[in-house]
Structure formats: C-alpha cells, structure tokens
Amino acid sequence: MGPLWWGLLLCCLGCGILPGVGAQFPRVCMTVDSLLSKECCPPLGVEPANVCGSRAGRGQCMEVQADTRPWSGPYVLRNQDDREWWPRKFFNQTCKCTGNFAGYNCGDCKFGWTGPNCDRKKPPVVRQNIHSLSPQEREQFLGALDLAKNTTHPDYVITTQHWLGLLGPNGTEPQVANCSIYDFFVWLHYYSVRDTLLGPGNPYKAIDFSHQGPAFVTWHRYHLLWLERDLQRLIGNESFALPYWNFATGRSECDICTDQLLGAARQDDPTLISQNSRFSSWEIVCDSLDDYNRRVTLCNGTYEGLLRRNQVGRTSEKLPTLKDIQDCLSLKKFDNPPFFQNSTFSFRNALEGFDKADGTLDSQTRSLHNLVHSFLNGTNALPHSAANDPIFVVLHSFTDAIFDEWMKRFNPSVDAWPRELAPIGHNRKHNMVPFFPPVTNEEFFLTADQLGYRYAIDLSVEETPSWTTTLSVVVGMLVALVGLFMLLAFLQYRRLRTGYTPLMETHLSNMRYTDEA
C-alpha cells in the first residue's frame, strides 16, 4: 500500500471516516457526476427533465431519510462502516415515489400493484410447495433460476473497490462490474453480512444487517420479492411465483436434493452436485471472505469454484418437525430485548433458530432456519455464501411462510417492532442494507397478501400424527376391544351359571341419591 493511500486513510481517520466498500446501485447512477454530487435521481424515459417521473406525478428528487435513533448490540463503532445510516455515505438524494409508484426512477409499482398508474390491485401470485408443482411449473422454476444465473442484470451493477477508490485511480472511472441476475441476488446477501474493514487483515466481525435481529424476517422477505420480480420479468410471466420447501419433515435426508429438483449428490464426489443436474455447473461467488478482509476489498463477482453440499461431513442432525413449527408459532411476542441472538420467547429468534423452537434459549442448539442451513452444510452453511445454493430460495420461502402465518395469527401492531436499541440495521425505521432505493423494515412488516403474494399452505392446523403414532393408537384400540369382548364373554358365562333374577322380584329402594345410608 503506497504512501498516498496511507495519507488518505489517516486523513479519513482524522475526520472519523474509514474506507468501507461500495454497494449495489442502478447502473445509470454510477457516473462520475452522480457519485460526486451524491445524487441518484434519474429521469423516467427519454426526457431528461422527467426526473423521477415528476412530470407524471410519480415522484421527485428528495433528501434521503436515514433513521438516527440509537442502536445496540455488538457493533459499538461509529462512522467507521459505510453501511451506517444507509445509503447516505454514497447518495443523499434519491427518488421519493408517490402513491403506489416505486423503483429507482419511480418507473415501477409497489409489490402487489399494477397498471399504468399503479392503482389496480394485482391478483396475488401463489407460492406452492415445490413437490406440488406440475412438470411444466417445475421446469419453469428451475429453468428461470438457470437463466438468471447466465443473464446479466439489466439495471444494477456491483462496485469492485473501496468507497474511497470508487472513482478509480484517476478519479474519472467508476469501479463497477456487471453480474448476472442470480449472482446479484447472492451479492446482496453477502454484502449485508460482510465484516467492517478497518485495515489489511483487521476486520470487525460483530456486525450483520440481515441476521441476529428483528430485520431477519423483513430483510429476507424483500430479498425474495426482488428476485421473484426479476424472474417474472426475465421469463415474461407476471404470475410466476417462487415455490417453497416444507423442510419440517424430521428426516435425516434432503428430499429436494434430487436431479429432478435441486440436484443430487455426485457419485464420485458426494460434496458436488450430480452431473445429471443443471446445477452441477454452477460456480459460486463471494465465498472468500477472509481473502477480502486481508486485501481490504469486497466480492467482485469473480467465480470461485463449484457449488457444494457437504452431506458426508454432516453430523447426525435431523431436519425440524411440524411440531417445531407449531411451537414457534405459539410464541406471541414478535421479539424481546435485547433483540439479538440471545432473546428468549421471541418468535423471530425461534424462527431464525438461535432459540429452541419453543422460545427457550440453549446456546448449544440450532433450530428451524439455522438448523436447515447447518444440515445442508457446504456452501449453504456460511451466511456470506449461502445464497449461491438455489436451495436457499425455497428454504427462505418456507421461512417467510411461517412468518406470514404468525402475522395473520396475531395481527401485531407496528409497535411490536422496536423503534430503537435493536442491533444496527434492525430498528423499525432503519433502511435495509444494501437495498436501493432505500426501504425500511417497517414497510414490510405486513401480511403477504398486502404485498401481492400468498402461500398454498395451511400452518394453522395442528400436527398430523405420524404413521408410528397412528399405528400405536390403532393397536391400543384393538387391545381395548379384545379386552371388552373378553369381559362380556365372562359376564355371559356367569349369567348362564347362576341364572337371571326376574325384574319383578327386584327390591326397589325409596332412598334418594343425596340421602345418608
């Protein structure tokens, strides 16, 4: 590292600013002028004056609002990570859309709305169990994922250098790169969990914008909605919906790890995907976190090896059960202080898997969401790389279905979400990192039908007895019937030996039930 760079670094330290890394932004805003002015307010259409669709009343260029209420948790630094007060370190002017308009230039509709003026409620798309898909629906889903893996994102780019180096060595060339639609989805997840970079090999690891706090549910919900919309546009089908994987089987094998679905294990190397699956050729991005930390840089979208699921290296873990789901859904509090991974009797923490499913804390236990990631092992076991595995999509779709059932069951007010003192990024009005344009956690603390989708599942019923339980009940009933028949046979035998007492000879008593003897 040259003396000039160190001079810049020390200067920034004196100002309380350290070189973080860039984020994802619309390609149209990654120009020298936009980055210097910190303004991302592109025109809608070809008319330059139609900024943010203002001429059609869709929006206007406004100051970015970033919640300044205090956070808590293990991240105790201030002004040393460029994700703080997102996204103001990069842009402080963005399009603020009116009504149901949305998007970086107000050219889209909010989720769940459609029409030229975004004033018509869109029929909800239906997320189905992946095992219930027809052959055509299954092929559409798997084909869309594969196409997204190999298609450059039409609107967004990722940055490839630090925040200070974003304009390149001469200050005239923005350091950005194209990536595929699916790799962009992976990069978003990586960026939300990456470490704070304080210098070569000196990361600050106690930070996570999408896990270990209330935002776990809303962050992943928005993440899936973004991918779902990108896939709808890619294949030209607005009714397309992501399926879910009901992982509550209690089994010790993955029932979607087949070549007909998301890939079986390869015969000669069980850590790789079967060559009969389209996913066997998938390479992963954003896997070398330690290397990025050492070089004080970020994932630049370069492929780093094949997708892996280390089923051989897995312990004797079994997947969650339906009873675990019902125990989690019985928890009435959305979250509890300290709104972190050690919160107890917190629906969010139990669903995420740091608590037991019933809300009690056991630091040695993984449950629900966390257990499934651990069970799959390999690429899926590490937060920064997990989204590379397409199983991530259907796993989180089911996790969201559980969240949606809880929302419908308890109908919480927005006050159930802490306004302050949750970990950084997890307060109610914090903007979710690194989504752009900015969107808050509060905006997605809703039932799914308000966002234009629903689940073809009923989690409101109690657990269906397993075949072993059913067998036990049947055997018990048979034993009871045999005993009853034996008793009746014995009584019949006694009557035949002693004879019946005629009813007319029966002596009736005048004593009432309440009288003393």
C-alpha positions as CSV (number, residue, x, y, z in Angstrom):
1,M,0.0,0.0,0.0
2,G,1.6,3.3,-1.1
3,P,2.2,6.4,1.0
4,L,-0.5,8.3,-0.8
5,W,-3.1,5.8,0.2
6,W,-2.0,5.8,3.8
7,G,-2.1,9.5,3.8
8,L,-5.7,9.4,2.6
9,L,-6.5,6.8,5.2
10,L,-5.0,8.8,8.0
11,C,-6.9,11.9,6.8
12,C,-10.1,10.0,6.8
13,L,-9.4,8.6,10.3
14,G,-9.0,12.2,11.5
15,C,-12.4,13.0,10.0
16,G,-13.9,9.9,11.6
17,I,-14.4,8.2,8.3
18,L,-12.9,4.9,7.3
19,P,-12.8,3.4,3.8
20,G,-15.7,1.0,3.6
21,V,-16.7,-0.8,0.4
22,G,-19.3,0.1,-2.2
23,A,-22.7,-1.3,-2.6
24,Q,-25.2,-2.2,-5.4
25,F,-26.7,0.7,-7.3
26,P,-28.5,1.4,-10.6
27,R,-26.1,1.4,-13.5
28,V,-27.5,4.7,-14.6
29,C,-26.3,6.4,-11.4
30,M,-22.8,5.0,-11.4
31,T,-21.3,8.0,-13.3
32,V,-18.6,10.4,-12.1
33,D,-21.1,13.3,-11.9
34,S,-23.7,11.3,-9.9
35,L,-21.1,9.9,-7.4
36,L,-19.5,13.4,-6.8
37,S,-22.9,15.0,-6.3
38,K,-24.2,12.1,-4.3
39,E,-27.4,12.3,-6.2
40,C,-29.2,9.4,-7.9
41,C,-32.4,10.8,-9.4
42,P,-32.5,9.5,-13.0
43,P,-35.2,10.6,-15.4
44,L,-38.0,8.2,-16.3
45,G,-38.0,7.7,-20.1
46,V,-36.0,9.6,-22.6
47,E,-36.9,13.1,-21.5
48,P,-34.1,14.4,-19.3
49,A,-36.4,16.8,-17.4
50,N,-38.7,14.0,-16.3
51,V,-36.6,13.3,-13.2
52,C,-38.1,10.5,-11.0
53,G,-41.2,10.6,-13.3
54,S,-42.0,14.1,-11.8
55,R,-43.9,15.2,-14.9
56,A,-46.4,12.4,-14.5
57,G,-46.6,13.0,-10.7
58,R,-44.9,9.7,-10.0
59,G,-42.1,11.1,-7.7
60,Q,-39.5,13.7,-7.1
61,C,-35.8,14.0,-6.1
62,M,-35.6,14.3,-2.3
63,E,-33.2,14.1,0.6
64,V,-32.6,10.5,1.8
65,Q,-34.1,9.8,5.2
66,A,-32.0,7.6,7.5
67,D,-33.2,6.9,11.0
68,T,-30.8,8.2,13.6
69,R,-32.2,6.5,16.7
70,P,-29.6,4.7,18.7
71,W,-28.9,1.0,18.0
72,S,-27.5,-1.6,20.4
73,G,-25.7,-4.9,20.0
74,P,-22.1,-5.8,19.5
75,Y,-21.3,-3.2,16.8
76,V,-20.0,-0.4,19.0
77,L,-18.1,1.6,16.4
78,R,-19.5,4.8,14.9
79,N,-18.9,6.3,11.5
80,Q,-16.5,3.5,10.5
81,D,-18.7,1.4,8.3
82,D,-20.2,2.9,5.1
83,R,-23.4,1.0,5.7
84,E,-24.2,3.1,8.7
85,W,-27.2,5.4,8.0
86,W,-27.6,3.6,4.7
87,P,-27.2,4.8,1.9
88,R,-26.1,8.3,2.8
89,K,-22.3,7.6,2.5
90,F,-23.0,7.1,-1.2
91,F,-26.1,9.1,-2.1
92,N,-28.1,11.6,-0.1
93,Q,-30.6,12.5,-2.8
94,T,-32.8,9.8,-4.4
95,C,-36.2,9.5,-6.0
96,K,-39.1,9.6,-3.5
97,C,-42.1,8.0,-5.2
98,T,-45.7,8.9,-4.5
99,G,-48.7,6.7,-4.1
100,N,-48.1,3.1,-5.3
101,F,-45.2,4.0,-7.6
102,A,-41.8,2.5,-6.8
103,G,-38.3,2.0,-8.2
104,Y,-35.1,3.9,-8.5
105,N,-36.7,6.2,-11.1
106,C,-40.4,5.7,-9.9
107,G,-41.0,3.6,-13.1
108,D,-42.3,0.5,-11.2
109,C,-45.2,-0.2,-9.0
110,K,-45.1,-1.3,-5.4
111,F,-45.3,-5.0,-4.8
112,G,-49.0,-6.1,-5.1
113,W,-50.0,-3.2,-7.5
114,T,-50.2,-3.0,-11.3
115,G,-51.5,-0.8,-14.1
116,P,-50.1,2.3,-15.9
117,N,-50.9,4.3,-12.8
118,C,-50.2,1.5,-10.3
119,D,-53.7,1.9,-9.0
120,R,-55.0,-1.6,-9.6
121,K,-54.5,-4.4,-7.0
122,K,-52.6,-7.2,-8.7
123,P,-54.0,-10.7,-8.2
124,P,-51.7,-12.4,-5.7
125,V,-49.2,-14.9,-7.1
126,V,-49.4,-18.2,-5.3
127,R,-46.2,-19.8,-3.8
128,Q,-46.7,-23.5,-3.8
129,N,-44.9,-26.5,-2.3
130,I,-42.1,-27.4,-4.7
131,H,-43.3,-31.0,-4.5
132,S,-46.7,-29.9,-5.7
133,L,-45.5,-28.2,-8.9
134,S,-46.6,-29.7,-12.2
135,P,-43.8,-30.9,-14.5
136,Q,-44.3,-27.6,-16.5
137,E,-44.2,-25.4,-13.4
138,R,-41.2,-27.2,-12.1
139,E,-39.3,-26.8,-15.4
140,Q,-40.3,-23.1,-15.5
141,F,-38.9,-22.5,-12.0
142,L,-35.7,-24.5,-12.5
143,G,-35.2,-23.0,-15.9
144,A,-35.7,-19.5,-14.7
145,L,-33.1,-19.9,-12.0
146,D,-30.6,-21.3,-14.6
147,L,-31.4,-18.5,-17.0
148,A,-30.9,-15.9,-14.2
149,K,-27.5,-17.4,-13.4
150,N,-26.5,-16.7,-17.0
151,T,-28.2,-13.4,-17.7
152,T,-26.6,-10.0,-16.9
153,H,-28.8,-7.9,-14.6
154,P,-30.4,-5.3,-16.8
155,D,-30.5,-2.4,-14.2
156,Y,-28.0,-2.9,-11.4
157,V,-24.2,-3.2,-11.1
158,I,-21.9,-4.0,-8.1
159,T,-18.9,-2.0,-7.1
160,T,-15.4,-3.6,-7.1
161,Q,-13.3,-1.2,-5.0
162,H,-13.4,0.6,-1.7
163,W,-15.5,3.6,-1.1
164,L,-12.5,5.9,-1.4
165,G,-11.4,4.2,-4.6
166,L,-14.9,4.2,-6.2
167,L,-13.8,6.6,-8.9
168,G,-10.7,4.8,-9.8
169,P,-7.0,5.9,-9.5
170,N,-7.6,9.0,-11.7
171,G,-11.0,9.9,-10.3
172,T,-12.6,9.5,-13.7
173,E,-13.6,5.8,-13.9
174,P,-16.2,4.3,-11.6
175,Q,-15.1,0.9,-10.4
176,V,-18.2,-1.2,-11.1
177,A,-18.9,-4.5,-12.7
178,N,-21.9,-6.2,-14.3
179,C,-23.1,-9.5,-12.8
180,S,-25.8,-12.0,-13.5
181,I,-29.3,-11.6,-12.0
182,Y,-28.8,-14.6,-9.7
183,D,-25.2,-13.6,-8.7
184,F,-26.6,-10.1,-7.9
185,F,-29.1,-11.9,-5.5
186,V,-26.1,-13.7,-3.9
187,W,-24.1,-10.5,-3.7
188,L,-26.9,-8.6,-1.8
189,H,-26.9,-11.3,0.9
190,Y,-23.1,-11.3,1.1
191,Y,-22.9,-7.5,1.4
192,S,-25.4,-7.5,4.3
193,V,-23.3,-9.8,6.4
194,R,-19.7,-8.9,5.4
195,D,-17.3,-7.6,8.0
196,T,-16.4,-3.9,8.6
197,L,-13.0,-3.4,7.0
198,L,-10.6,-1.5,9.3
199,G,-7.3,-2.2,7.5
200,P,-5.4,-5.2,6.0
201,G,-6.4,-8.3,7.9
202,N,-8.1,-6.3,10.5
203,P,-11.9,-6.8,10.1
204,Y,-14.5,-6.0,12.7
205,K,-16.8,-9.0,12.6
206,A,-19.6,-8.1,15.1
207,I,-22.0,-6.7,12.5
208,D,-24.8,-8.2,10.5
209,F,-27.7,-6.3,8.8
210,S,-29.8,-9.3,7.9
211,H,-29.5,-11.8,10.8
212,Q,-29.4,-11.9,14.6
213,G,-32.2,-9.3,15.0
214,P,-35.7,-8.3,14.0
215,A,-34.8,-7.5,10.4
216,F,-34.1,-11.1,9.7
217,V,-37.8,-11.6,8.6
218,T,-38.3,-8.4,6.6
219,W,-34.8,-8.4,5.0
220,H,-35.2,-11.9,3.6
221,R,-38.8,-11.2,2.6
222,Y,-37.7,-8.2,0.5
223,H,-34.7,-10.2,-0.9
224,L,-37.1,-12.9,-2.2
225,L,-39.6,-10.4,-3.6
226,W,-36.8,-8.7,-5.5
227,L,-35.7,-12.0,-7.1
228,E,-39.2,-13.0,-7.8
229,R,-39.9,-9.8,-9.7
230,D,-36.6,-10.1,-11.6
231,L,-37.5,-13.7,-12.6
232,Q,-41.1,-12.6,-13.6
233,R,-39.6,-10.1,-16.0
234,L,-36.9,-12.4,-17.3
235,I,-39.4,-15.1,-18.4
236,G,-42.2,-12.7,-19.2
237,N,-44.7,-14.2,-16.7
238,E,-46.2,-11.9,-14.1
239,S,-48.0,-14.8,-12.4
240,F,-44.8,-16.7,-11.7
241,A,-44.2,-17.4,-8.1
242,L,-41.2,-18.8,-6.1
243,P,-42.1,-22.2,-4.6
244,Y,-41.3,-23.2,-1.0
245,W,-39.7,-26.3,0.5
246,N,-41.5,-27.5,3.6
247,F,-38.4,-28.6,5.4
248,A,-40.4,-29.7,8.5
249,T,-40.0,-33.4,7.8
250,G,-38.0,-34.5,10.8
251,R,-35.9,-36.6,8.4
252,S,-32.2,-37.1,8.1
253,E,-32.2,-36.7,4.3
254,C,-32.9,-33.8,1.9
255,D,-36.0,-34.7,-0.1
256,I,-35.4,-31.9,-2.7
257,C,-31.7,-32.9,-3.3
258,T,-32.7,-34.9,-6.4
259,D,-31.8,-34.5,-10.0
260,Q,-35.4,-33.8,-10.8
261,L,-35.3,-30.8,-8.4
262,L,-32.3,-29.0,-7.0
263,G,-29.6,-31.6,-7.6
264,A,-28.5,-35.0,-6.0
265,A,-25.0,-35.7,-4.7
266,R,-22.4,-36.7,-7.3
267,Q,-21.4,-40.4,-7.1
268,D,-17.6,-39.9,-7.3
269,D,-17.6,-36.8,-5.0
270,P,-20.7,-36.5,-2.8
271,T,-19.8,-32.9,-1.9
272,L,-20.5,-31.9,-5.5
273,I,-23.8,-31.8,-7.4
274,S,-24.7,-34.7,-9.7
275,Q,-23.7,-34.1,-13.3
276,N,-27.3,-35.1,-14.2
277,S,-28.4,-31.8,-12.7
278,R,-28.2,-28.4,-14.4
279,F,-26.8,-27.0,-11.1
280,S,-23.7,-29.2,-11.3
281,S,-22.0,-26.5,-13.4
282,W,-23.0,-23.6,-11.1
283,E,-20.0,-21.7,-9.8
284,I,-20.2,-19.6,-6.7
285,V,-19.3,-16.0,-5.9
286,C,-18.5,-14.1,-2.7
287,D,-17.1,-17.2,-0.9
288,S,-13.5,-15.9,0.1
289,L,-14.4,-13.6,3.0
290,D,-11.0,-14.0,4.7
291,D,-9.3,-13.0,1.5
292,Y,-11.4,-9.9,1.0
293,N,-10.6,-8.9,4.6
294,R,-6.9,-9.4,4.1
295,R,-6.9,-7.3,0.9
296,V,-9.4,-4.7,2.3
297,T,-11.7,-5.2,-0.7
298,L,-15.0,-6.8,-1.5
299,C,-16.5,-9.6,-3.5
300,N,-16.3,-8.5,-7.2
301,G,-18.4,-11.3,-8.7
302,T,-15.5,-13.5,-9.8
303,Y,-16.3,-17.2,-9.8
304,E,-14.5,-19.1,-7.0
305,G,-15.3,-22.8,-7.5
306,L,-18.3,-25.1,-7.8
307,L,-21.4,-25.2,-5.6
308,R,-21.1,-27.8,-2.8
309,R,-23.3,-29.6,-0.3
310,N,-21.2,-31.5,2.2
311,Q,-23.7,-34.2,3.2
312,V,-20.9,-36.6,4.0
313,G,-19.5,-34.1,6.5
314,R,-22.9,-33.6,8.2
315,T,-23.4,-34.8,11.7
316,S,-26.4,-36.8,12.8
317,E,-28.7,-33.8,12.6
318,K,-32.3,-34.2,11.5
319,L,-34.5,-31.5,9.9
320,P,-37.1,-29.7,12.0
321,T,-40.5,-31.2,12.6
322,L,-44.0,-29.8,12.2
323,K,-44.3,-29.7,16.0
324,D,-41.3,-27.4,16.0
325,I,-43.2,-25.1,13.6
326,Q,-46.3,-25.1,15.8
327,D,-44.2,-24.4,18.9
328,C,-42.6,-21.5,17.2
329,L,-46.0,-20.2,16.0
330,S,-47.3,-20.3,19.6
331,L,-44.9,-17.6,20.7
332,K,-47.0,-14.4,21.0
333,K,-44.1,-11.8,21.2
334,F,-42.5,-10.8,17.9
335,D,-39.2,-10.1,19.6
336,N,-37.8,-9.4,23.1
337,P,-34.9,-7.4,24.4
338,P,-32.0,-7.3,23.6
339,F,-33.5,-8.1,20.2
340,F,-30.4,-10.2,19.4
341,Q,-29.5,-13.9,19.1
342,N,-29.9,-14.3,22.9
343,S,-33.5,-13.0,23.1
344,T,-35.9,-15.5,24.7
345,F,-39.5,-16.3,23.9
346,S,-39.1,-14.3,20.8
347,F,-40.9,-15.6,17.7
348,R,-38.2,-14.0,15.4
349,N,-35.3,-15.6,17.3
350,A,-37.0,-19.0,17.5
351,L,-37.7,-18.9,13.7
352,E,-34.2,-17.8,13.0
353,G,-33.0,-20.7,15.0
354,F,-30.9,-19.3,17.9
355,D,-33.6,-20.3,20.4
356,K,-35.2,-23.7,20.7
357,A,-38.5,-23.8,18.7
358,D,-40.5,-23.1,21.9
359,G,-38.5,-19.9,22.6
360,T,-36.2,-21.2,25.4
361,L,-32.5,-20.4,25.0
362,D,-29.9,-23.0,24.6
363,S,-26.6,-21.8,23.1
364,Q,-25.8,-25.3,22.0
365,T,-28.9,-25.8,20.0
366,R,-29.7,-24.9,16.4
367,S,-33.3,-25.0,15.3
368,L,-35.6,-24.2,12.4
369,H,-33.9,-21.8,9.8
370,N,-30.3,-22.2,11.3
371,L,-30.7,-25.9,11.6
372,V,-31.6,-26.3,7.9
373,H,-28.6,-24.3,6.7
374,S,-26.3,-26.4,9.0
375,F,-28.0,-29.6,7.8
376,L,-27.3,-28.8,4.2
377,N,-23.6,-28.0,5.0
378,G,-21.2,-27.0,2.3
379,T,-21.8,-23.7,0.6
380,N,-25.1,-23.3,2.4
381,A,-23.6,-23.4,5.9
382,L,-21.9,-19.9,5.7
383,P,-24.0,-16.7,5.7
384,H,-21.8,-14.9,3.2
385,S,-22.0,-17.7,0.6
386,A,-25.3,-19.5,1.4
387,A,-27.4,-17.8,-1.3
388,N,-25.2,-19.4,-4.0
389,D,-27.2,-22.6,-3.5
390,P,-30.6,-22.4,-5.1
391,I,-32.0,-24.3,-2.1
392,F,-31.6,-21.0,-0.3
393,V,-34.6,-19.7,-2.3
394,V,-37.1,-22.4,-1.4
395,L,-35.7,-22.6,2.2
396,H,-36.3,-18.9,2.8
397,S,-39.7,-19.0,1.0
398,F,-40.9,-21.5,3.6
399,T,-39.3,-19.4,6.4
400,D,-41.3,-16.5,5.1
401,A,-44.5,-18.6,5.0
402,I,-44.1,-19.3,8.8
403,F,-43.6,-15.5,9.3
404,D,-46.7,-14.8,7.3
405,E,-48.8,-17.3,9.3
406,W,-47.6,-15.6,12.6
407,M,-48.6,-12.2,11.2
408,K,-52.1,-13.5,10.3
409,R,-52.5,-15.3,13.6
410,F,-51.5,-12.4,15.9
411,N,-52.1,-9.3,13.7
412,P,-49.4,-7.3,15.5
413,S,-49.3,-3.5,15.5
414,V,-46.2,-1.8,14.2
415,D,-45.3,-1.1,17.8
416,A,-44.4,-4.8,18.2
417,W,-41.2,-3.8,16.4
418,P,-38.6,-1.9,18.4
419,R,-38.1,1.7,17.4
420,E,-34.6,1.8,18.8
421,L,-31.9,-0.3,20.6
422,A,-32.0,-3.2,18.3
423,P,-28.7,-4.1,16.5
424,I,-27.6,-1.8,13.7
425,G,-29.9,-2.1,10.7
426,H,-32.6,-3.7,12.8
427,N,-34.6,-0.8,14.2
428,R,-38.1,-0.4,12.8
429,K,-37.3,2.6,10.6
430,H,-33.7,1.6,9.6
431,N,-33.2,1.3,5.9
432,M,-32.4,-2.3,4.9
433,V,-28.8,-2.7,3.7
434,P,-28.0,-2.7,0.8
435,F,-31.3,-2.3,-1.0
436,F,-31.6,0.7,-3.2
437,P,-33.6,2.8,-3.4
438,P,-33.9,2.7,0.4
439,V,-36.7,0.8,2.1
440,T,-37.4,0.4,5.8
441,N,-38.1,-2.7,7.9
442,E,-41.5,-1.2,8.8
443,E,-42.7,-1.2,5.2
444,F,-42.6,-5.0,5.0
445,F,-44.0,-5.8,8.5
446,L,-47.2,-6.8,6.7
447,T,-49.1,-10.0,5.7
448,A,-48.0,-11.4,2.4
449,D,-51.4,-10.7,0.7
450,Q,-50.7,-7.0,1.2
451,L,-47.5,-7.4,-0.9
452,G,-49.1,-9.3,-3.8
453,Y,-48.5,-13.0,-2.9
454,R,-49.8,-15.8,-0.7
455,Y,-48.8,-19.3,0.2
456,A,-50.7,-22.5,-0.7
457,I,-50.2,-24.0,2.8
458,D,-52.2,-24.2,6.0
459,L,-50.0,-23.9,9.0
460,S,-52.9,-23.1,11.3
461,V,-53.7,-26.8,11.9
462,E,-52.1,-29.0,14.5
463,E,-49.5,-31.5,13.5
464,T,-50.8,-34.5,11.6
465,P,-49.9,-37.7,13.6
466,S,-47.1,-39.6,12.0
467,W,-47.6,-43.2,10.9
468,T,-45.9,-44.6,14.1
469,T,-48.3,-42.5,16.3
470,T,-51.3,-43.7,14.2
471,L,-50.2,-47.3,14.5
472,S,-49.9,-47.0,18.2
473,V,-53.4,-45.6,18.5
474,V,-54.8,-48.4,16.3
475,V,-53.1,-51.1,18.3
476,G,-54.3,-49.6,21.6
477,M,-57.9,-49.6,20.3
478,L,-57.7,-53.2,19.2
479,V,-56.3,-54.3,22.6
480,A,-59.1,-52.4,24.3
481,L,-61.8,-54.1,22.1
482,V,-60.3,-57.5,22.8
483,G,-60.4,-56.8,26.5
484,L,-64.1,-55.7,26.2
485,F,-65.1,-58.8,24.4
486,M,-63.4,-61.0,27.0
487,L,-65.2,-59.2,29.8
488,L,-68.6,-59.6,28.0
489,A,-67.9,-63.3,27.5
490,F,-67.0,-63.7,31.1
491,L,-70.2,-62.0,32.3
492,Q,-72.3,-64.1,29.9
493,Y,-70.7,-67.2,31.3
494,R,-71.6,-66.1,34.9
495,R,-75.2,-65.4,33.9
496,L,-75.6,-68.8,32.4
497,R,-74.3,-70.5,35.6
498,T,-76.3,-68.5,38.2
499,G,-79.4,-67.7,36.1
500,Y,-81.2,-64.3,35.7
501,T,-83.1,-62.6,38.5
502,P,-86.5,-61.7,37.2
503,L,-87.2,-58.0,37.2
504,M,-90.5,-58.4,39.1
505,E,-88.5,-59.8,42.0
506,T,-86.2,-56.9,42.3
507,H,-86.4,-54.9,45.5
508,L,-86.5,-51.2,44.9
509,S,-85.3,-48.7,47.5
510,N,-87.1,-45.4,48.5
511,M,-83.8,-43.8,49.5
512,R,-82.7,-40.8,47.4
513,Y,-79.1,-40.3,46.0
514,T,-78.5,-37.4,48.4
515,D,-79.8,-39.3,51.5
516,E,-77.4,-40.8,54.0
517,A,-77.3,-44.6,54.2
